[in-house]
Amino acid sequence: MNKVASGYWNIADPTNGYTAIHRDVLALLPLEKLDQRFFFESDMLFRLNVCRAVVVDIPMEARYANEISNLSVTRALFGFPGKYLARFVKRIFYTYFLRDFTAGTVALLSGTFLTLSGATFGFWHWYLSAVTGRPATSGEVMLSALPVLVGCQLLISAVNFDIANVPTIPLHPKLTARMPEST
């Protein structure tokens, strides 16, 4: 859920509790808005993506002592999904509608429209068939199935576009100067 909400599909362990950030990038974050509890890392990744900051994994050995976690599974189970959904919707809006209009935007809009309209048409004709006892015609089935299939393919394309859209150019000028030139 973190990868979907934050847009950092390339991060293996986004909530391991260890974070390092350059102070110039930290200055771009609205620290007063960051979640203060166990959702902190996820919220920070969402906000870093809004800034288009590059985030990378640093390999490290996990060391656990005799700590006892204060994380309530029940609170996380019921609290985190709503937070992830809110961050996901905001990220999609900021990335694909407010900041830019891309092929991912077109795939997302047309895929959502086709999937919902095909499903609505199909459910309506299924309902009419159940009420009247008349089976749906092959044309009605195809007019329902084809938009759903094409819409799902477009939504998969939008996810693929989002995965390829992970930020790769560092915000910090010193880091940008050290980046190898792409060919």
C-alpha positions as CSV (number, residue, x, y, z in Angstrom):
1,M,0.0,0.0,0.0
2,N,2.9,2.3,0.7
3,K,4.3,2.0,-2.8
4,V,0.9,2.8,-4.3
5,A,0.3,5.7,-2.0
6,S,3.7,7.3,-2.2
7,G,4.6,6.5,-5.8
8,Y,8.1,5.2,-4.8
9,W,7.7,1.8,-6.5
10,N,11.5,1.3,-6.3
11,I,11.8,1.2,-2.5
12,A,12.0,-2.2,-0.9
13,D,11.4,-1.3,2.8
14,P,9.7,2.1,3.0
15,T,8.9,1.9,6.7
16,N,11.9,0.4,8.4
17,G,12.3,3.3,10.7
18,Y,15.6,4.6,9.5
19,T,15.6,7.8,7.4
20,A,18.3,10.2,6.2
21,I,17.4,13.3,4.3
22,H,19.4,16.3,3.0
23,R,18.6,19.5,4.9
24,D,17.8,21.4,1.6
25,V,15.2,18.7,0.7
26,L,13.9,18.7,4.3
27,A,13.3,22.4,4.0
28,L,10.9,21.7,1.2
29,L,8.6,19.6,3.4
30,P,5.8,21.0,5.5
31,L,7.1,19.4,8.7
32,E,4.0,20.7,10.7
33,K,1.8,18.5,8.5
34,L,3.8,15.3,8.8
35,D,2.1,12.5,10.7
36,Q,3.7,12.2,14.2
37,R,3.1,8.5,14.9
38,F,3.8,5.2,13.1
39,F,2.6,6.6,9.8
40,F,5.5,9.1,9.7
41,E,7.6,7.3,7.1
42,S,4.7,6.8,4.7
43,D,3.5,10.4,5.0
44,M,7.0,11.7,4.5
45,L,7.4,9.6,1.3
46,F,4.1,11.0,0.0
47,R,5.3,14.5,0.6
48,L,8.7,13.8,-0.9
49,N,7.0,12.5,-4.1
50,V,5.0,15.7,-4.3
51,C,8.3,17.6,-4.2
52,R,9.7,15.1,-6.8
53,A,12.6,14.2,-4.5
54,V,14.7,11.1,-5.3
55,V,14.5,8.4,-2.7
56,V,16.8,5.4,-2.6
57,D,17.4,2.3,-0.4
58,I,20.6,2.1,1.5
59,P,21.5,-1.5,2.4
60,M,21.8,-1.9,6.2
61,E,21.8,-4.7,8.7
62,A,18.7,-4.9,10.9
63,R,19.6,-4.8,14.6
64,Y,16.9,-5.5,17.1
65,A,17.4,-5.5,20.9
66,N,14.8,-6.1,23.5
67,E,12.5,-3.3,22.4
68,I,8.8,-3.7,22.7
69,S,6.7,-2.2,19.9
70,N,3.9,0.3,20.8
71,L,2.2,-0.2,17.4
72,S,-1.4,-1.2,17.9
73,V,-2.3,-3.7,15.2
74,T,-6.0,-2.8,15.5
75,R,-5.3,1.0,15.2
76,A,-3.0,0.4,12.2
77,L,-5.5,-2.0,10.6
78,F,-8.3,0.6,10.8
79,G,-6.4,3.8,10.6
80,F,-3.7,3.3,8.0
81,P,-5.9,2.3,5.0
82,G,-7.8,5.7,5.1
83,K,-4.5,7.6,5.4
84,Y,-3.0,5.6,2.5
85,L,-6.1,6.2,0.4
86,A,-6.1,10.0,1.1
87,R,-2.3,10.2,0.2
88,F,-2.9,8.2,-2.9
89,V,-5.7,10.4,-4.2
90,K,-3.7,13.6,-3.4
91,R,-0.6,12.2,-5.1
92,I,-2.5,11.2,-8.3
93,F,-4.2,14.6,-8.4
94,Y,-1.0,16.6,-7.8
95,T,1.1,14.4,-10.2
96,Y,-1.3,13.8,-13.1
97,F,-3.7,16.7,-13.0
98,L,-2.3,19.7,-11.2
99,R,1.4,19.6,-12.0
100,D,1.2,17.9,-15.5
101,F,-1.1,16.3,-18.0
102,T,0.6,13.1,-19.4
103,A,-0.1,9.9,-21.1
104,G,-0.7,8.4,-17.7
105,T,-3.5,11.0,-17.1
106,V,-5.2,10.0,-20.4
107,A,-4.9,6.3,-19.6
108,L,-6.2,6.8,-16.1
109,L,-9.2,9.0,-17.2
110,S,-10.2,6.9,-20.2
111,G,-9.6,3.6,-18.4
112,T,-11.7,4.6,-15.4
113,F,-14.5,5.9,-17.7
114,L,-14.6,2.8,-19.9
115,T,-14.4,0.4,-16.9
116,L,-17.2,2.1,-15.0
117,S,-19.4,2.7,-18.0
118,G,-19.0,-0.9,-19.2
119,A,-19.7,-2.3,-15.7
120,T,-22.7,0.0,-15.2
121,F,-24.2,-1.0,-18.6
122,G,-23.6,-4.7,-17.8
123,F,-25.1,-4.6,-14.4
124,W,-28.1,-2.7,-15.7
125,H,-28.7,-5.2,-18.4
126,W,-28.1,-8.1,-16.0
127,Y,-30.7,-6.6,-13.7
128,L,-33.2,-6.1,-16.5
129,S,-32.6,-9.7,-17.6
130,A,-33.2,-11.0,-14.0
131,V,-36.4,-9.0,-13.7
132,T,-37.9,-9.7,-17.1
133,G,-36.5,-13.3,-17.5
134,R,-35.2,-12.4,-21.0
135,P,-31.6,-13.3,-21.5
136,A,-29.2,-10.6,-22.5
137,T,-28.3,-10.6,-26.2
138,S,-24.7,-11.2,-27.3
139,G,-24.6,-7.5,-28.4
140,E,-25.5,-6.4,-24.9
141,V,-22.8,-8.7,-23.4
142,M,-20.2,-7.4,-25.8
143,L,-21.2,-3.7,-25.3
144,S,-20.6,-4.4,-21.6
145,A,-17.5,-6.6,-21.8
146,L,-15.5,-4.7,-24.3
147,P,-15.3,-1.3,-22.5
148,V,-14.5,-3.2,-19.2
149,L,-11.6,-5.1,-20.9
150,V,-10.2,-2.1,-22.7
151,G,-10.6,0.1,-19.6
152,C,-8.8,-2.5,-17.4
153,Q,-5.9,-2.6,-20.0
154,L,-5.7,1.3,-19.9
155,L,-5.7,1.2,-16.1
156,I,-2.8,-1.3,-16.2
157,S,-1.1,1.1,-18.6
158,A,-1.6,3.9,-16.1
159,V,0.0,1.9,-13.3
160,N,2.9,1.1,-15.6
161,F,3.3,4.8,-16.4
162,D,3.2,5.6,-12.7
163,I,5.9,3.0,-12.0
164,A,8.1,4.5,-14.7
165,N,7.5,8.0,-13.3
166,V,9.4,7.5,-10.1
167,P,11.6,10.6,-9.6
168,T,15.2,10.1,-10.8
169,I,16.8,13.6,-10.8
170,P,17.9,14.8,-7.4
171,L,16.6,18.1,-6.1
172,H,19.9,19.1,-4.4
173,P,22.3,20.7,-6.9
174,K,25.4,19.0,-5.4
175,L,23.8,15.6,-5.8
176,T,22.7,16.5,-9.4
177,A,26.3,17.4,-10.3
178,R,27.5,14.0,-9.2
179,M,24.9,12.1,-11.2
180,P,26.2,10.2,-14.2
181,E,25.0,11.6,-17.5
182,S,22.4,9.5,-19.2
183,T,22.9,8.4,-22.7
